[in-house]
Each structure stands twice: as C-alpha cells, then as structure tokens.
Amino acid sequence: MADFLFEIGLEEVPARMIASAETELRKRVVDLLTRERLGSEAMEARAYSTPRRLAVLVSGVLQRQQDIAEELTGPAVKIAYKDGQPNGTPSPAAIAFAKKAGVAVDALKIVSTPKGDYVAATAVKPGRAAAEVLATELPKELAAIYWAKNMYWRAGKPERFVRPVRWLLALLGDEIVPVGFGGYTAGRVTYGHRVLFGAAPIEVGEPQAYLAALTQAHVMADVELRRHTIRKALDRVCRTAEGTRWREDQALVDKMTHLTEWPSVLLGNFDKEYLSLPEEVLVTVMRDHQNYFAVETGDGKLAPYFLAVLNTEADEAGQAVIRHGNERVLRARFNDAKFFWEFDQRMTLEERLPLLEKVTFQKDLGSYAEKTERVVQLCKIFVDRPGVQKLGLDYNALIDAARLAKTDLTSELVKEFTELQGAIGGLYARAQGFSEASAAAIYDQYRPMSMEDRIPRTAEGQVLALADKADTIAGMFKLGLEPTGSKDPFALRRAANGIVKILAEGMLPITLGEVAQAGVGSGDEALIGKVEVFLAERLEFYLREAKGQAYDVVAAVLAVGADDVRDAVARTEAVSAVRGGEDFREVSAAFKRMKNILVQASEKKIAAAPVLDVAMLKDGAELALAEKAADLKPKVAELRARQEYRGALEAIATLRPQVDAFFDAVMVMDPDEVVRANRLALLARTLGDFSGIADFAEIVVAG
C-alpha cells in the first residue's frame, strides 16, 4: 500500500466556491479508488485547499488492482462443435469465443442452463497498476467537478474550469503519477505563498511531506488550522484595545479562511464621529465591503475599531503602512455612507411613494408600487383571521409598514449598499417619527433570509414578511416561473422557506393553505393547489434540514396533514421522542401490517364492512382489541385536542398487547365473507382512530 497525493494549482478561486469543491474532489477521488478496486480497508482521505489550490491526500491505497476471475458464457454446444458433441471438433464460433476469453480452446467447459448446454470459460482480467488507472481516470473526475461558473482559458482547447490551471502534483508513494489536465502533466512540484515565498518551485518527495513543505513556504493548506489561526489571532489582537471584543461572525471567518493562505490580523480604528451613524450601516460597510470584523464594547455597542485579516505577515513598520491604507479606505466608505444618510433624510418615506411607480418589480408583474398595493391587501386578509386578531397587533402600524416597506429602494443609501434594503427603511421610519411597530416591521420585512436567520421580531413584522413572500411566490407561479430542478432565479424556495419558518416559530395561526389562497386569490383552484404543494415541500425541507428530523418521521407526520405548520412541528417532535420505545415500534409495525392488509384487500376488490359489528367479534383476541381501542379513543382524542401529542402516542403504544394477540390468534382474511369484511372493518377503524398524529405505517422499524 502507498499514500496518494494530488494537488491542482489554480489562479485565485472565489472564496464561496472553495469549500464545496474541496469536499467534492475528496469524494470523487475516494469513489474512484473504491470503484477501481484500489482502496484498502485502511484507506483514509483528507482534503486541503487554499485560494490557489485544491488537494487530497489518501493513505492506504493499493498499488495494483487485484486480478478478477469472470465466468463467461459462449455459444451453445451444438454451435460450438462441428458435430454438436462436446468432444467434437471446435467450430470457428468456439475458437473465437476462446480467443475473446483469453483461454485455450481445450480449456472451454460445458455448463447446463434452462435453455440447454453452452460452452463457458473462466477469464482472468489482470489488474492494472494504480498509477495507470489514476492517470487515465482522474482527469475525468476533475472535469466533472461542479462549479457555479466555469471559464475557458486556452484558445481552441476544450477544458473548462473555475480558473486557469497553473500546475498539477500527483504522487503515489514517491513515484509521479502522470495525470494530465488543462495543458499540464503532473509532477512533484508545488508552489508557496506568492509574496512571502515567491515563484520558486517546491519539490515534494513523498505525500506525507506535503503539509510540512507548504508550511515552510508560508502556506497553511489545512483549512481547519487556518480557521483556528484566524480566530485565535482575532482574540489576541483585539485584546490590545482594552475592554473590547470582536463581534462574532462565523460567515466572515469562513470567508477569510478561504481568502487566505497565511493569515494574520491587524487592528485599525476610525473616528468616533462615525458612531453617530446606525450600527447596521457601519457594520455593513466593514463586513460586506471591506471584509473587516466589527469590534464592540462589553455591553455590545460598536467601538471605533476594526480588525482586518491579511494574507501576509509584516513587521511593525509594514503593519503601520497597511493599517493606514485600510483606515483611509474605510474612512472614505464611511464618508459616503454619512453623506447618503443625510441626503436621504431630505425626503420622507411618504414622499418616496410615487417613486416606486418607476421601480420595476418584475416586467409582467409591474412596479413596486403595484406590488405594494397587493401586499397591503394581503396584510388585511391575514389580519382578518380570527386567531390573528387575538394577538392584539397594531393594525394601523402594520398598514403603514406595508405601504412604506419598499420605499427605501429609492434611497441613495440602499442603492449604494443593497444589503441594507429593509433595514434602512426601518431606520428611516424610526427617524421620521413613525411608530416603533411600523419601523420594526419594515426593518424585518425580508427576514428570515435563510434557515439560520431569525424571523421578524413582532407580529406586525411577521404578517408583513408573510404577505411579501406570498405575493412573490403566487405572482411567479401565475407566470409559470416556479423553480425547476436546481434552478430558482427568483429565490422562491428561499421565500417559501421563510414562510414556513415564520409560521413554525412565530405567533401567527395561519395555515399554508390560507397563505396559498390569499396569494393566488379565488378562482384558480389548480394554481392554489400547486402553490400549496410547493409550500408543503418546503415544510418537509424545514423539518428535515432545520429541525434535523428523520425522513421517515417527517413522511409519517406529513402524510396525515401538512397545512398547520406549528402543529406538524409539534407532531414530528412527539413522534421522534417516542419512536425509540419498544411498544411504539411494535405498534407501528402492526399498523403498517394493518394498512398493507387493507390495501391488498382493496386491490383484490375485497371490501370491508361499512360499519364494525362488535357483536360479530367472536374470537377473544379480536374482541379485546376492539374494546381496548374503543376505551382508548376518547383519551387519545382529548390529548390530541390539547396538542399533547407525546402523551397521545404513549397511550396508543399501550395497544401493543392487544395488537400482538390479535395477529397471533386471528386470521383476518377468513373464508367466511361476512367475518372477513367485519375484521377488515376492525382494522380500518383502528387505523382511522389512531393515525391522526402520524401515519405509523411510514415509520421504519429496525428489524
């Protein structure tokens, strides 16, 4: 066995694309080695990456494939031999078959099959050297890596990749594997940090020397080490500004991890006068435009400092020069933001309403002024729900927020910093004297932006966000622009995810059906149904991805109802909580058996009795099941009505003794047609009475 190292060197790859490509390259190499019989039981793989390289190091690779013996069947005996007898003279067909199998003609044997006797041969396919397999197959895997955007870089050449290839390194043990891609053939050379090491090639003697060789060349190829180094440096440098801490930002840490090869951190500052601007503006400028980390005081307020992650290291004099340049750039950006903030205040949000007529939402759905009118009407529809009225939300504040929600799109600050849409509108509303309820709703209107993001903080904000997203989804579906496959140009899945998350974690007693109905409007039931199915799919995604629920539990719960999101979440959590219990597992298996019996009977046109006749139940086991189920039904119904689903499921699990006894003693498909129909009715009633929380037949029971 040997270690295999592969590295592809590139021009700088966008940070957002590196992590997935690193994972995919590792998987493709491991799958290739496994598929080609080159992976041992001890095989382990590690992936590495920087902005200029993707690499994978695999230990425990076999240096040669094992030979494979394959049984081949040839022509029939009567064709293989001239006289039709096994001991006769081989015909040209037998000779050709033996040649194809790589054996002598006299090594052919006879096998008997249902179709008659045939000649056969044991062909041995010799294994190939690992280096030969990798050189042939690895370029295909490289070409198949998914990138959001590819490019050509050699005129007249077919290769497409995220960035131009600059070198290849491939070693199996200490031997070079001649992998070819992008105009390069792999060697044993890699390259270090552009600035700190220069353009000199680095020769790697064997795979295990790779990381050490790069470290000497000022490259941390290990992503987790780079991430840890950045976090520690942020902590250390921030301590030089007494009483401060860096504002936690995992997304920015990840971004800087993939933007650097040899990270270091420096502290800069800015004039305190800029702290008069809203924190949202300052942090956005630092984070999204300059990749700086914000610094805050112990009470969470912004401090006049920033932390920059550099892809280099410098002495004090060098750091002073870099710090001065960063401070100068940030000061200019803050001055722009300050100017736009003050300039925008010359016009109120109310005065900006007519400007929305000139801002297009979507060419077939009109302007943002038209969208605003639709959203206002949807807000009114949602507020009219009896359950929503009980929340005591501020109706006038909600309508003001809905009318003014999109006006910040006409502001100079949002034009410059598009990430702040919504937030700027909320800040302007607060500054211009609108109620806090209106300002907060406008501020949160786009939330949640992801499954990790929070939902709007207030009932008014939740209604506005729900209406905005529902209008977008319904409008696009009307135009036939629903998502297909991986394509979702209007981010409708994100909007639907937001709807589900708001209904699951918020306070609005609104169902998915009501959202679809309100968004589409009456009259097009087919379209309403399509939108409702789309929203239900996103509920399934939420339960599985955001809540981490098992696929079979989600399927079981949604099979009996996906309309009420909070109720579905509660039922899912209850099923997950009890599914490990032995009684519940056994009852679930029994319910699956009941369902299968009923389905099979239906397929055979065998009908259950319309009503169970308890007087006909003669067997003690079937009578015991009917009586236990009847006694349990009101208790389970009461627990369900109070949404005490775990208690209801635990009560259902107490059916196990009666269910077990029933299937041990009773033959459901009795020859007597009347008895059979009655027993089928018993199963149907039992399933119907106790499957309102989940379809237990969907639960996978480990056997």
VODREN-749073 format. One record per residue (C-alpha): residue in one letter; z, y, x. Coordinates in steps of 0.02 Angstrom, whole numbers, padded with zeros to 5 digits, always signed. Each point is the difference from the previous one (the first is absolute). Example, Ala and Ser with C-alpha at 12.3 -4.5 7.8 and 13.67 -1.06 7.14 Angstrom:
2
A+00390-00225+00615
S-00033+00172+00069
This chain:
703
M+00000+00000+00000
A-00026+00180+00051
D+00028+00179-00056
F-00145+00096-00074
L-00011+00190+00013
F-00132+00105-00084
E-00012+00190+00001
I-00135+00114-00066
G+00001+00177+00070
L-00064+00141-00110
E-00016+00186-00018
E+00153+00067-00093
V+00020-00086-00168
P+00072+00099-00148
A+00186-00037-00014
R-00008-00052-00183
M-00120-00143+00040
I+00088-00081+00148
A+00142-00099-00080
S-00110-00097-00121
A-00132-00034+00133
E+00133-00063+00121
T+00064-00121-00133
E-00175-00055-00046
L-00053-00033+00180
R+00154-00108+00028
K-00034-00099-00159
R-00183-00024+00041
V+00036-00063+00176
V+00136-00120-00062
D-00112-00062-00141
L-00143-00025+00123
L+00107-00101+00120
T+00069-00105-00143
R-00170-00028-00079
E-00076-00051+00166
R+00142-00122+00040
L+00062+00103+00146
G+00173+00042-00066
S+00149-00105+00050
E+00163-00018-00095
A+00078+00119+00125
M-00131+00135-00029
E+00069+00176-00022
A-00095+00164-00014
R+00050+00181+00031
A-00107+00150-00038
Y+00000+00165+00093
S-00086+00166-00026
T-00014+00181+00055
P-00124+00133-00055
R-00120-00068+00134
R+00021-00187-00016
L+00032-00152-00110
A+00066-00156+00083
V+00067-00172-00040
L+00095-00119+00114
V+00010-00182-00055
S+00104-00131+00088
G-00020-00188-00019
V-00190-00006-00009
L-00087-00165+00038
Q-00130+00016+00136
R-00117-00123-00084
Q-00031-00066-00174
Q+00044-00182-00033
D-00147-00118-00030
I-00029-00041-00183
A-00054-00171-00063
E-00106+00015-00156
E-00060-00140-00114
L-00184+00026-00045
T-00093-00096-00134
G-00185-00029+00025
P-00140-00083-00097
A+00019-00155-00107
V-00009-00168+00089
K-00164-00045-00085
I-00076+00158+00074
A+00088-00008+00169
Y-00068-00173+00043
K-00180-00054-00016
D+00042-00164-00083
G+00143+00074-00101
Q+00128-00107+00090
P+00143+00068+00108
N-00054-00107+00147
G-00181+00047-00015
T-00108+00119+00101
P+00058+00182-00014
S-00122+00111-00090
P-00047+00176+00058
A+00128+00064-00128
A+00141-00096+00086
I-00057+00055+00172
A-00006+00183-00056
F+00173-00014-00079
A+00075-00078+00157
K-00076+00138+00107
K+00071+00132-00116
A+00172-00081+00006
G-00008-00015+00190
V+00025-00188+00005
A-00103-00150+00048
V-00095-00088-00139
D+00098-00159+00025
A+00162+00100-00026
L-00046+00032-00181
K+00110-00086-00128
I-00014-00045-00183
V+00107+00078-00136
S+00006-00050-00183
T-00002+00135-00134
P-00015-00004-00190
K-00184+00036+00027
G-00026-00144+00122
D+00005-00035+00187
Y-00039+00141+00122
V-00002+00016+00189
A+00134+00111+00076
A+00054+00062+00171
T+00153+00076+00080
A-00059+00160+00082
V+00111+00084+00126
K-00017+00188+00005
P+00060+00057+00170
G+00116+00148+00003
R-00056+00163+00079
A+00092+00102+00128
A+00109+00137-00075
A-00087+00133+00105
E-00169-00052-00071
V+00065+00003-00180
L+00084+00170+00020
A-00151+00078+00084
T-00109-00058-00144
E+00113+00030-00149
L+00109+00150+00043
P-00141+00130-00009
K-00030-00053-00181
E+00184+00030-00040
L-00006+00172+00081
A-00152+00048-00101
A+00087-00055-00161
I+00156+00109+00021
Y+00014+00119-00147
W-00002+00187+00035
A+00002+00136-00131
K-00139+00084+00100
N-00116-00073+00131
M-00123+00080+00119
Y-00152-00043+00106
W+00006+00063+00179
R-00143-00088+00090
A-00174+00052-00052
G-00097-00146-00071
K+00147-00119+00012
P+00078-00089-00150
E+00185+00014+00043
R+00109+00101-00116
F+00182+00031+00038
V+00132+00130-00035
R-00028+00084+00170
P-00111-00037+00152
V+00055-00147+00107
R+00045+00045+00179
W+00059-00165+00076
L+00045-00180-00040
L+00132-00109+00082
A+00013-00186-00036
L+00101-00125+00101
L+00041-00182-00032
G+00134-00034+00128
D-00067+00084+00156
E-00183-00031-00046
I-00114+00130-00079
V-00074-00042-00170
P-00173+00083-00010
V+00018+00075-00175
G-00140+00123-00035
F+00003+00144-00125
G-00064+00177-00011
G-00100-00010+00160
Y+00146-00062+00105
T+00047-00170+00068
A+00185-00033+00021
G+00081+00001+00171
R+00178+00011+00062
V+00007+00190+00007
T+00092+00121-00114
Y+00037+00186+00011
G+00157+00105-00003
H+00050+00172-00066
R-00144+00122+00012
V+00105+00142+00073
L+00152-00081+00081
F-00096-00141+00084
G-00181+00050+00000
A-00162-00098-00010
A+00040-00131+00133
P-00023-00180-00063
I+00152-00114-00010
E-00028-00183+00043
V+00101-00124-00103
G+00029-00164+00091
E+00059-00102-00149
P+00050+00034-00182
Q+00188+00012+00027
A-00028+00141+00126
Y-00085+00110-00131
L+00147+00101-00067
A+00075+00031+00172
A-00168+00057+00069
L-00021+00125-00142
T+00178+00063+00017
Q-00037+00040+00182
A-00150+00098-00063
H+00106+00100-00125
V-00053-00097-00155
M+00124-00079-00123
A-00109-00128-00086
D+00144-00070-00104
V-00001+00098-00163
E+00181-00035-00044
L+00057+00055+00173
R-00098+00161-00020
R+00075+00032-00172
H+00176-00033+00066
T-00032+00115+00149
I-00055+00141-00114
R+00152-00014-00114
K+00120-00005+00147
A-00085+00150+00080
L+00010+00098-00163
D+00187-00036-00008
R+00029+00045+00182
V-00101+00161+00003
C+00067+00061-00168
R+00177-00009+00068
T-00043+00145+00116
A-00001+00112-00154
E+00183-00010-00049
G+00042-00043-00180
T-00174-00059-00046
R-00092-00162-00036
W-00182-00041-00024
R-00054-00024-00179
E-00035-00185-00027
D-00186-00029-00028
Q-00053-00181+00022
A-00182+00035-00042
L-00012+00130+00137
V+00089-00116+00123
D-00131-00132-00039
K-00142+00125+00020
M+00063+00061+00169
T+00026-00179+00056
H-00186-00031-00027
L-00052+00167+00077
T+00084-00028+00168
E-00002-00118+00147
W+00144+00073+00101
P+00105+00107-00119
S+00126+00134+00043
V+00083+00134-00107
L+00032+00185+00024
L+00098+00126-00103
G-00074+00167-00052
N+00060+00141-00110
F-00065+00134-00115
D+00064+00167-00065
K+00136-00011-00131
E-00094+00125-00109
Y-00118-00140-00051
L+00145-00090-00083
S-00022+00123-00144
L-00153-00104-00049
P+00031-00155-00107
E+00045-00154+00099
E-00144-00095-00079
V-00123+00121+00079
L+00080-00003+00172
V+00018-00189+00005
T-00180-00027-00059
V-00066+00115+00135
M+00102-00090+00133
R-00026-00176-00062
D-00174-00008-00073
H-00088+00128+00107
Q+00086-00013+00168
N+00083-00173-00001
Y+00168+00080+00037
F+00167-00067-00060
A+00110+00122-00096
V+00178+00029+00059
E+00145+00030-00119
T+00181+00049+00007
G+00144-00114-00048
D-00010+00058-00182
G-00185-00043-00011
K-00070+00177+00013
L-00150+00034+00110
A+00040+00062+00175
P-00118+00112+00104
Y-00055-00143+00112
F-00133-00134+00007
L-00028-00160+00098
A-00170-00043+00071
V-00047-00174+00059
L-00114+00009+00152
N-00117-00131+00070
T+00053+00041+00177
E+00150+00040+00107
A+00030+00164+00092
D+00127+00083+00111
E+00098+00152-00060
A-00136+00123+00050
G-00132-00104-00088
Q+00108-00017-00156
A+00025+00188-00003
V-00189+00027-00003
I-00025-00131-00136
R+00145+00068-00102
H-00068+00177+00009
G-00171-00058-00061
N+00073-00099-00145
E+00113+00144-00052
R-00147+00121+00004
V-00108-00113-00110
L+00143-00029-00122
R+00038+00186-00010
A-00181+00035-00047
R+00005-00134-00136
F+00164+00069-00068
N-00073+00176-00002
D-00147-00065-00103
A+00119-00085-00122
K+00108+00157-00012
F-00153+00107-00036
F-00065-00119-00135
W+00173-00014-00080
E+00016+00188-00015
F-00182+00024-00050
D+00010-00128-00141
Q+00152+00088-00074
R-00112+00146-00050
M-00065-00105-00145
T+00111-00094-00122
L-00034-00178-00054
E-00041+00065-00174
E-00132+00114+00074
R-00076-00148+00091
L-00034-00098-00160
P-00176+00071-00026
L-00045-00047+00179
L+00019-00185-00045
E-00161+00013-00102
K-00093+00015+00166
V+00086-00150+00083
T-00086-00165-00040
F+00108-00152-00035
Q-00147-00121-00018
K-00178+00046-00041
D-00004-00097-00164
L+00180+00039-00049
G-00010+00186+00025
S+00111+00126+00085
Y+00186+00000+00036
A+00019+00119-00146
E-00065-00138-00115
K+00109-00130+00085
T+00150+00115-00026
E-00034+00007-00187
R-00008-00190-00009
V+00160-00020+00100
V+00092+00123-00113
Q-00051-00101-00153
L+00055-00163+00082
C+00169+00077+00040
K+00020+00046-00183
I-00046-00178-00052
F+00127-00077+00119
V+00137+00122-00050
D-00026-00047-00183
R+00059-00177+00038
P+00171-00020-00083
G+00078-00073+00155
V-00063+00143+00108
Q+00071+00130-00120
K+00172-00077+00024
L-00007+00042+00185
G+00027+00183-00041
L-00136+00065+00115
D-00051+00183-00003
Y-00160+00001-00103
N-00050+00179+00040
A+00030-00028+00185
L-00109-00156-00005
I-00144+00089-00086
D+00011+00145+00123
A-00004-00124+00143
A-00150-00091-00075
R-00096+00163-00023
L+00035+00063+00176
A+00001-00165+00095
K-00172+00018+00079
T+00000+00188+00031
D+00057-00019+00181
L-00170-00078+00037
T-00067+00178-00002
S+00130+00063+00125
E-00043+00035+00181
L+00148-00100+00063
V-00058-00159-00087
K-00178+00028+00058
E+00067+00005+00178
F+00131-00137-00021
T-00068-00117-00133
E+00145-00121+00027
L+00112+00127-00088
Q-00088+00003-00168
G+00129-00014-00137
A+00143+00044+00116
I-00069+00175+00025
G-00024+00021-00188
G+00182-00048-00028
L+00060+00121+00134
Y-00106+00141-00070
A+00064-00037-00177
R+00179+00012+00062
A-00036+00161+00096
Q-00083+00076-00153
G+00147-00030-00115
F-00052-00154-00097
S+00137-00121-00049
E+00060-00127+00125
A-00059-00138-00118
S-00178+00068+00006
A+00003+00027+00188
A+00066-00175+00034
A-00129-00080-00114
I-00144+00092+00084
Y+00071-00042+00171
D+00007-00187-00039
Q-00159-00018-00103
Y-00092-00108+00127
R+00146-00116+00034
P+00013-00141+00037
M-00141+00003+00128
S+00038-00179+00053
M+00115-00144-00042
E+00121+00065+00131
D+00001+00178-00069
R+00130+00059-00125
I-00043+00036-00181
P+00019+00174-00077
R+00182+00051-00009
T+00005+00066-00179
A-00057-00062-00170
E-00119+00149-00011
G-00075-00048+00168
Q-00020-00181-00051
V-00090+00046-00161
L-00116+00120+00093
A-00039-00126+00137
L-00030-00136-00129
A-00118+00111-00100
D-00096+00057+00153
K-00028-00178+00063
A-00040-00069-00173
D-00133+00133-00026
T-00081-00036+00168
I-00006-00189-00029
A-00063+00014-00179
G-00132+00128+00048
M-00070-00103+00142
F+00000-00159-00104
K-00098+00090-00136
L-00132+00038+00131
G-00002-00180+00061
L+00077+00050+00167
E+00140-00127+00003
P+00044-00080+00169
T-00105-00147+00056
G+00052-00119+00139
S+00073+00100+00144
K-00086+00160-00055
D+00103+00130-00090
P-00075+00171+00040
F+00105+00091-00130
A+00165-00083+00050
L+00024-00070-00175
R+00105-00145+00063
R+00119+00124+00080
A+00008+00098-00162
A+00036-00159-00099
N+00130-00054+00128
G+00082+00169-00028
I+00003-00025-00189
V+00081-00170+00019
K+00129+00062+00125
I+00046+00149-00111
L+00022-00113-00153
A+00095-00131+00101
E+00120+00117+00091
G+00004+00152-00112
M+00073+00042-00169
L-00153+00001-00114
P-00002-00131-00140
I-00191-00008-00002
T-00105-00158+00010
L-00160-00034+00094
G-00091-00018-00165
E+00058+00172-00054
V-00059+00073+00166
A-00171-00079-00022
Q-00012+00053-00183
A+00048+00179+00039
G-00115+00015+00149
V-00155-00073-00084
G+00033+00064-00175
S-00030-00093-00162
G-00164-00080-00047
D-00046-00101+00154
E+00110-00155-00007
A-00103-00090+00132
L+00027+00138+00127
I+00185+00012-00044
G+00014-00186+00031
K-00089+00014+00167
V+00117+00139+00059
E+00151-00098-00060
V-00056-00154+00097
F-00024+00108+00154
L+00176+00070-00016
A+00072-00175-00026
E-00084-00055+00161
R+00088+00141+00091
L+00165-00055-00079
E-00029-00172+00075
F-00033+00084+00168
Y+00160+00103-00016
L+00106-00152-00040
R-00071-00102+00142
E-00023+00130+00137
A+00129+00134-00036
K+00135-00111-00076
G-00037-00153+00105
Q+00000-00122-00146
A-00078-00173+00013
Y-00174-00020-00071
D+00049-00136-00123
V+00147+00101-00067
V-00113+00150-00027
A-00130-00108-00086
A+00132-00078-00112
V+00070+00169-00052
L-00164+00090-00028
A-00070-00148-00098
V+00115+00047-00145
G-00016+00188+00012
A-00052+00136+00123
D+00006+00152-00113
D+00180+00057+00025
V+00013+00027+00187
R+00189+00019+00016
D+00025-00152-00110
A-00121-00101+00108
V+00095+00052+00157
A+00165-00051-00079
R-00069-00168-00055
T-00073-00033+00171
E+00163+00037+00087
A+00093-00114-00121
V-00120-00146+00026
S+00010+00022+00189
A+00189+00000-00009
V+00014-00167-00092
R-00154-00096+00058
G+00097-00083+00141
G+00119-00086-00120
E-00031-00186-00024
D+00017+00006-00190
F-00123+00145-00012
R-00125-00090+00112
E+00009-00156-00105
V-00015+00093-00164
S-00151+00096+00070
A-00081-00165+00047
A+00036-00068-00173
F-00074+00155-00084
K-00156-00022+00106
R-00009-00179-00061
M+00020+00056-00180
K-00139+00128+00020
N-00117-00128+00079
I+00031-00123-00142
L-00039+00133-00129
V-00158+00055+00092
Q-00062-00178+00017
A+00035-00034-00183
S-00097+00156-00049
E-00147-00052+00108
K-00001-00168-00090
K+00007+00089-00169
I+00175-00070-00032
A+00096+00130-00099
A+00186+00033-00003
A+00085+00012-00167
P+00002+00181-00060
V+00189-00007-00025
L+00127-00113+00084
D+00080-00122-00122
V+00173-00031+00072
A+00032-00137-00128
M-00138-00104+00078
L+00082-00001+00172
K+00068-00176+00009
D+00024-00027+00185
G+00167+00063+00064
A-00078+00088+00150
E-00125+00100-00102
L+00131+00048-00128
A+00118+00055+00140
L-00135+00110+00076
A-00040+00080-00168
E+00184+00034-00039
K+00039+00069+00174
A-00154+00112-00004
A+00045+00064-00174
D+00178+00039+00054
L-00060+00087+00158
K-00138+00104-00080
P+00108+00141-00074
K+00103+00016+00159
V-00156+00015+00108
A-00077+00123-00123
E+00155+00109+00005
L+00003+00001+00191
R-00185+00042+00005
A+00025+00143-00122
R+00129+00073+00120
Q-00119-00035+00147
E+00132-00113+00076
Y-00137-00113+00062
R+00097-00092+00133
G+00129-00054-00128
A-00138-00053-00118
L-00084-00104+00135
E+00164-00082+00048
A+00026-00044-00184
I-00174-00075-00011
A+00038-00105+00154
T+00140-00087-00098
L-00138-00089-00097
R-00028-00114+00149
P+00102-00152-00059
Q-00085-00002-00170
V-00173+00029+00075
D+00024-00138+00129
A+00062-00121-00133
F-00146+00044-00114
F-00133-00041+00128
D+00093-00157+00056
A+00016-00072-00176
V-00136+00075-00110
M-00187-00032-00001
V-00076+00161-00065
M-00174-00072-00033
D+00065-00129-00122
P-00130-00111-00086
D+00065+00063-00167
E-00100+00158-00034
V+00139+00085-00100
V+00135-00038+00129
R-00114+00058+00139
A-00039+00165-00088
N+00185+00032-00030
R+00046-00033+00181
L-00139+00117+00057
A+00074+00131-00118
L+00169-00026+00084
L-00077+00035+00170
A-00094+00151-00066
R+00156+00072-00079
T+00104-00027+00156
L-00130+00083+00109
G-00021+00144-00121
D+00186+00032-00017
F+00037+00005+00186
S-00157+00064+00086
G+00018+00183-00046
I+00069+00049+00171
A-00125-00097+00104
D-00125-00140-00016
F+00103-00130+00091
A-00153-00110+00018
E-00061+00122+00132
I+00151-00028+00111
V-00040-00108+00151
V+00135-00132+00015
A+00020-00079+00171
G-00009-00186-00017
